[in-house]
Amino acid sequence: MLYRGFSQQELEQEYSPSSMIGGDLTPYIDSYAALSAQHRAKMVVNENLSYGDGAAQVLDFFPAKGAGAPLHVFIHGGYWQALSQRESAMMAPALIEAEQSFATLNYTLAPDARIGDMVAECRNALLWLSANAHSLGFDPSRVTLSGHSAGAHLASMIMATSADALARARLRVRDVILISGVYDLEPISLTTANDPLQLTPVEVNDLSPIRHLPRPGPRYHVTVAENDTPEFIRQSRDYAELLRKSGHSVNFELQMGMQHFDIIMHPGTFLPVLR
C-alpha cells in the first residue's frame, strides 16, 4: 500500500485531475488562453513586468480604474510544470469591475526549478509588488492572494514561510483564496507527476502546507470543485480544518457542478462572500 491504502493505479487516478473529465484537458487550456488574450486586447495591462533576474520571473498587472484600490494576486496551477501568467487572466474583468487591481504571477517551472525555488520566486513577486505599489497605484495594505491547484500550494507555503518578510515590506494579505489545491506532497511524490519534480523526503516534509501552518491573520477561503477527485476534496477539507483548529478565520466551500478545470472560470471563485 503506497498511501492511504491506494494501489499505484488508484493513486495515479486520484492525483490526475483530468481523470474526472475523460482525460483531455486541452479544451480548458485552450479556453484559458483564448479568454486571457481576449481580455488583454480590451483591457489596460502592463505585461511582463520583471520582479527578478530570471527570464520566467515576470508578472502582468491590470490596474484598477481608481488609485489606491486593493490588489488581487493570482498564482497559476499546472502541477508546478505547465502554464504561465499568459493563460491566467480569465478573472481580470470581474476583479476590475469589483474595483480591485489584479496581478497574475509567472514563475520558473519544473524541471528547471525545484518547488522551493517556486515558493521563493512567488514571494519575491509579492515583495516587488509592495515596493512598487505607489507607482502601480494600489494599496499594499489590502491584498488578496489566490492560487489554483499547484498555485494554491505555493500560496499556502508563502503564507506559512514569509509572513515576516511580507510584514516588513508593509504588504498585508487580508484574504487567501485556495482553489482545488494540494496541501500534502507525499502522494505527489509517489506518482508520475513527480517525474519532473524529483521531490526528496526532506522537500515533502518542508514543503507540505499541512505540516507548516501559518500564523493566524488573514481570512482563508478554501474551495474545491464537487467534481474534483475525492483526494483533492479530502486534502482541501483537511487543510481547512487544520487552519480552523489553529485559530484561523476560514470557510470551506464545495463548489457544486464544477470540476478542477472550470472552477477558475467563474468570477464567484475569486470574489467569495465573506463569512
C-alpha positions as CSV (number, residue, x, y, z in Angstrom):
1,M,0.0,0.0,0.0
2,L,1.5,3.3,-1.1
3,Y,-0.6,6.0,0.5
4,R,-3.9,5.7,2.5
5,G,-4.4,2.2,1.2
6,F,-4.4,3.2,-2.5
7,S,-2.8,1.0,-5.2
8,Q,-0.4,2.6,-7.6
9,Q,-3.2,2.8,-10.3
10,E,-5.7,4.3,-7.8
11,L,-3.2,6.8,-6.6
12,E,-2.4,7.9,-10.1
13,Q,-6.1,8.4,-10.8
14,E,-6.7,10.3,-7.6
15,Y,-3.9,12.8,-8.3
16,S,-4.7,13.2,-12.0
17,P,-7.5,15.9,-12.0
18,S,-8.1,15.2,-15.7
19,S,-9.4,11.7,-14.8
20,M,-12.7,13.4,-13.9
21,I,-13.2,14.9,-17.3
22,G,-12.2,12.0,-19.5
23,G,-8.5,12.6,-19.5
24,D,-8.4,15.5,-22.1
25,L,-7.8,18.9,-20.5
26,T,-6.8,20.6,-23.8
27,P,-10.2,22.3,-24.3
28,Y,-9.8,24.0,-21.0
29,I,-6.2,25.1,-21.5
30,D,-7.3,26.5,-24.9
31,S,-10.2,28.4,-23.3
32,Y,-7.8,29.9,-20.7
33,A,-5.5,31.1,-23.4
34,A,-8.3,32.5,-25.6
35,L,-10.2,34.3,-22.8
36,S,-6.9,35.7,-21.4
37,A,-5.9,37.0,-24.9
38,Q,-9.4,38.5,-25.4
39,H,-9.2,40.4,-22.0
40,R,-5.7,41.6,-22.7
41,A,-6.8,43.0,-26.0
42,K,-9.6,45.0,-24.4
43,M,-8.2,46.0,-21.0
44,V,-5.3,48.2,-19.7
45,V,-2.5,45.8,-18.7
46,N,1.2,46.2,-18.0
47,E,2.7,42.9,-19.3
48,N,5.9,41.0,-18.4
49,L,7.0,43.3,-15.5
50,S,10.2,41.8,-14.2
51,Y,10.3,41.1,-10.5
52,G,13.7,39.2,-10.6
53,D,16.6,38.3,-12.8
54,G,15.3,35.1,-14.3
55,A,13.5,35.0,-17.7
56,A,10.4,33.5,-16.1
57,Q,10.3,35.9,-13.2
58,V,7.7,38.2,-14.6
59,L,4.1,39.3,-13.8
60,D,1.2,41.0,-15.6
61,F,-0.6,43.9,-13.9
62,F,-4.1,45.1,-14.6
63,P,-4.7,48.4,-12.8
64,A,-8.0,49.3,-11.2
65,K,-9.7,52.4,-12.6
66,G,-9.0,54.4,-9.4
67,A,-5.8,54.9,-7.4
68,G,-5.4,53.2,-4.0
69,A,-7.5,50.2,-4.9
70,P,-7.0,46.8,-3.2
71,L,-4.8,44.3,-5.1
72,H,-5.7,40.7,-6.0
73,V,-2.7,38.4,-6.8
74,F,-3.2,35.1,-8.6
75,I,-0.7,32.2,-8.8
76,H,-1.5,29.8,-11.6
77,G,-1.5,26.0,-11.4
78,G,-0.2,23.4,-13.8
79,Y,1.3,20.8,-11.4
80,W,4.4,23.0,-11.0
81,Q,5.4,22.1,-14.6
82,A,3.0,23.8,-17.0
83,L,1.1,27.1,-17.8
84,S,2.1,30.7,-17.2
85,Q,0.7,34.1,-16.4
86,R,-0.2,34.4,-20.1
87,E,-3.1,31.9,-19.7
88,S,-4.2,33.2,-16.3
89,A,-6.2,36.4,-16.9
90,M,-9.7,34.9,-17.1
91,M,-10.7,36.5,-13.9
92,A,-9.4,40.0,-14.7
93,P,-12.7,41.7,-15.8
94,A,-14.6,40.6,-12.7
95,L,-11.9,41.8,-10.4
96,I,-11.5,45.1,-12.2
97,E,-15.3,45.6,-12.1
98,A,-15.1,44.9,-8.3
99,E,-12.6,47.8,-8.1
100,Q,-9.6,45.7,-7.5
101,S,-6.3,45.8,-9.3
102,F,-5.1,42.4,-10.5
103,A,-1.7,40.8,-10.8
104,T,-1.0,37.3,-12.3
105,L,2.4,35.8,-11.5
106,N,4.7,33.7,-13.6
107,Y,7.4,31.5,-12.1
108,T,10.1,29.1,-13.2
109,L,8.6,25.6,-13.8
110,A,10.0,22.1,-13.2
111,P,12.4,20.6,-14.1
112,D,14.2,24.0,-14.4
113,A,13.3,24.9,-10.8
114,R,12.5,23.0,-7.6
115,I,9.3,23.6,-5.8
116,G,11.1,25.5,-3.0
117,D,12.5,27.9,-5.7
118,M,9.0,28.5,-7.0
119,V,7.8,29.4,-3.5
120,A,10.7,31.9,-3.2
121,E,10.0,33.4,-6.6
122,C,6.3,34.0,-5.9
123,R,7.2,35.5,-2.5
124,N,9.7,37.8,-4.3
125,A,7.0,38.8,-6.7
126,L,4.8,39.9,-3.8
127,L,7.7,41.9,-2.3
128,W,8.3,43.5,-5.7
129,L,4.7,44.5,-5.9
130,S,4.8,46.0,-2.5
131,A,7.9,48.0,-3.3
132,N,6.2,49.3,-6.5
133,A,2.7,49.8,-5.0
134,H,2.8,53.6,-5.3
135,S,3.8,53.7,-9.0
136,L,1.3,50.9,-9.8
137,G,-1.4,52.7,-7.9
138,F,-2.7,50.1,-5.4
139,D,-2.9,49.8,-1.6
140,P,-0.4,47.2,-0.3
141,S,-2.3,47.0,3.0
142,R,-5.3,45.5,1.2
143,V,-4.1,42.4,-0.7
144,T,-5.9,39.2,-1.6
145,L,-3.7,36.2,-2.6
146,S,-5.2,33.4,-4.6
147,G,-3.9,30.2,-6.2
148,H,-5.3,27.3,-8.2
149,S,-4.1,23.7,-7.8
150,A,-0.3,23.9,-7.6
151,G,-0.7,27.6,-7.2
152,A,-2.8,27.1,-4.1
153,H,0.0,25.0,-2.7
154,L,2.5,27.9,-3.5
155,A,0.2,30.5,-1.9
156,S,-0.1,28.3,1.2
157,M,3.6,27.9,1.6
158,I,4.2,31.7,1.1
159,M,1.8,32.4,4.0
160,A,3.5,29.7,6.1
161,T,7.1,30.8,5.5
162,S,7.1,34.5,4.5
163,A,4.7,36.3,6.9
164,D,7.6,38.3,8.5
165,A,9.1,39.3,5.1
166,L,5.7,40.5,3.8
167,A,5.1,42.4,7.0
168,R,8.5,44.1,6.8
169,A,7.6,45.1,3.3
170,R,4.3,46.6,4.6
171,L,2.3,44.2,2.5
172,R,-0.8,42.9,4.2
173,V,-2.6,39.9,2.9
174,R,-6.1,40.1,4.2
175,D,-7.7,37.2,2.3
176,V,-6.2,34.0,0.9
177,I,-8.3,32.1,-1.6
178,L,-7.1,28.5,-2.1
179,I,-8.7,26.7,-5.1
180,S,-8.6,22.9,-5.6
181,G,-5.1,22.8,-4.1
182,V,-2.6,20.2,-2.9
183,Y,-1.5,20.6,0.7
184,D,0.3,17.3,1.3
185,L,3.1,16.5,-1.2
186,E,3.6,12.9,0.0
187,P,1.2,11.3,-2.6
188,I,2.6,13.6,-5.3
189,S,6.0,12.1,-4.7
190,L,4.6,8.6,-5.3
191,T,3.0,9.3,-8.7
192,T,4.3,10.0,-12.2
193,A,3.6,13.7,-11.5
194,N,6.8,13.6,-9.6
195,D,9.0,12.7,-12.6
196,P,9.9,16.3,-13.4
197,L,9.7,17.4,-9.7
198,Q,12.0,14.8,-8.2
199,L,10.8,15.5,-4.7
200,T,13.0,14.3,-1.9
201,P,11.7,13.2,1.5
202,V,13.1,16.4,3.0
203,E,11.2,18.5,0.5
204,V,8.0,16.5,1.1
205,N,8.2,17.4,4.7
206,D,9.4,21.0,4.4
207,L,7.1,22.0,1.5
208,S,3.8,20.4,2.6
209,P,1.4,23.1,3.9
210,I,-0.3,20.6,6.3
211,R,3.0,20.3,8.2
212,H,3.7,24.1,8.3
213,L,0.6,26.1,9.2
214,P,0.8,29.9,9.0
215,R,0.1,32.2,11.9
216,P,-3.5,33.5,12.2
217,G,-4.2,36.7,10.5
218,P,-5.8,36.6,7.0
219,R,-9.2,35.2,6.3
220,Y,-8.8,31.9,4.5
221,H,-11.3,30.7,1.8
222,V,-10.6,27.0,0.9
223,T,-12.6,26.0,-2.1
224,V,-12.7,22.8,-4.2
225,A,-14.9,21.6,-7.0
226,E,-17.6,19.0,-6.4
227,N,-16.2,17.0,-9.4
228,D,-12.6,17.2,-8.3
229,T,-11.2,13.8,-7.4
230,P,-12.0,12.5,-3.9
231,E,-8.4,13.0,-2.8
232,F,-8.4,16.7,-3.9
233,I,-11.6,17.2,-2.0
234,R,-10.2,15.4,1.1
235,Q,-7.0,17.4,1.1
236,S,-8.9,20.7,0.9
237,R,-11.3,19.7,3.7
238,D,-8.4,18.5,5.9
239,Y,-6.4,21.7,5.3
240,A,-9.3,23.9,6.1
241,E,-10.0,22.0,9.3
242,L,-6.3,22.3,10.4
243,L,-6.5,26.0,9.8
244,R,-9.7,26.3,11.8
245,K,-8.2,24.3,14.7
246,S,-5.1,26.6,14.7
247,G,-7.2,29.7,15.2
248,H,-7.7,31.0,11.7
249,S,-10.8,32.6,10.2
250,V,-11.6,30.0,7.5
251,N,-14.5,28.9,5.4
252,F,-14.6,25.8,3.3
253,E,-16.7,25.6,0.1
254,L,-17.5,22.7,-2.2
255,Q,-18.5,24.3,-5.4
256,M,-21.3,22.3,-6.8
257,G,-21.4,21.3,-10.5
258,M,-17.8,22.3,-11.1
259,Q,-14.6,20.4,-11.8
260,H,-10.9,21.1,-11.4
261,F,-10.5,23.0,-14.7
262,D,-13.6,25.1,-14.9
263,I,-13.7,26.3,-11.3
264,I,-11.4,29.2,-12.1
265,M,-13.6,30.3,-15.0
266,H,-16.3,31.5,-12.6
267,P,-16.0,35.0,-11.1
268,G,-17.5,33.9,-7.7
269,T,-14.5,31.8,-7.1
270,F,-12.4,34.9,-6.8
271,L,-15.0,37.1,-5.1
272,P,-16.1,35.0,-2.2
273,V,-18.8,36.1,0.2
274,L,-17.1,36.9,3.4
275,R,-18.4,35.0,6.4
